[in-house]
Amino acid sequence: MNGEQSSWFKVLNGIPQGSILGPSLFLICINDLPELCAVEDPGSEIYLYADDSKIYSVYYTQIYCVYYTQSFELEVTNINYNLYCI
């Protein structure tokens, strides 16, 4: 925004590696991810490769940045909660 870029940060969430249910849980979680991103933030792009996914968005105003970031964080919280319940 305003010609500035975000800094890099570590990704601290996701499906546990090496578990027996990991691949199945991953497929359950990833199945609707592209559609969810398109609904929540039409300007976002999602890149899927094997067992990895990255979501990118460009925001031109701070209002959109705050709104979509909070919306995305809520969705990630819901996914993590649902995974905990399985």
Sequence and secondary structure as in RCSB ss.txt:
>XXXX:A:sequence
MNGEQSSWFKVLNGIPQGSILGPSLFLICINDLPELCAVEDPGSEIYLYADDSKIYSVYYTQIYCVYYTQSFELE
VTNINYNLYCI
>XXXX:A:secstr
 TT          S  TT SSHHHHHHHHHTTHHHHHHHH TT EEEEETTEEEEE   SSHHHHHHHHHHHHHH
HHHHHHHHHH 
